[in-house]
Amino acid sequence: MNEIPVASPVRAKPTSNPLPKPRATWLRIGVRASLSAALLLALFSDGRFRQIVDSLGKAHLAPLLGASLLYGMAQVVSSWRWQWLGRPLGLQLGLARLVQLYFIGMFCNLFLPTSMGGDVVRSWLLTRTQPGISIGTALASVLSERLN
């Protein structure tokens, strides 16, 4: 008797899930929140927090808001300039993402021991954000914006 061969179902190889597990995500958020709270507590535990609150209470709101708005606008213009100067080098990110990277770089300039540390961080983040861009090209785009 002739038997007709039956094809066995093809089973796909199990792949790793690229999404983080919910438990790990909550753990990561908890650790970050705890570290942030600890740093804020350490910064303000010596009584300076009251001084900061008192100083802000005495400040005139209109000039403070105006200065903050102008500072934000200057960062957006600088990010636009970075985008414009980086186009010939292959920089293809949108303005919103470049503004984010610019603010991260400015933050790092304030807290890293060098005045150029934020530029290095901005270049590194650029290579992580835009595939195919080398660290040399990223540094060139950041430095061209910084020196103009």
Buried (B, 14 or more C-beta within 10 A) or exposed (E): EEEEEEEEEEEEEEEEEEEEEEEEEEEEEEEEEEEEEEEEEEEBEEEEEEEEEEEEEEEEEEEEEEEEEEEEEEBBEBBBBBBBBBEEBEBEBEBEBBBBBBBBBBEBBEEEEEEBBBBBBBBBBBBEBBEEBEEEBBBBBBBBBBEE
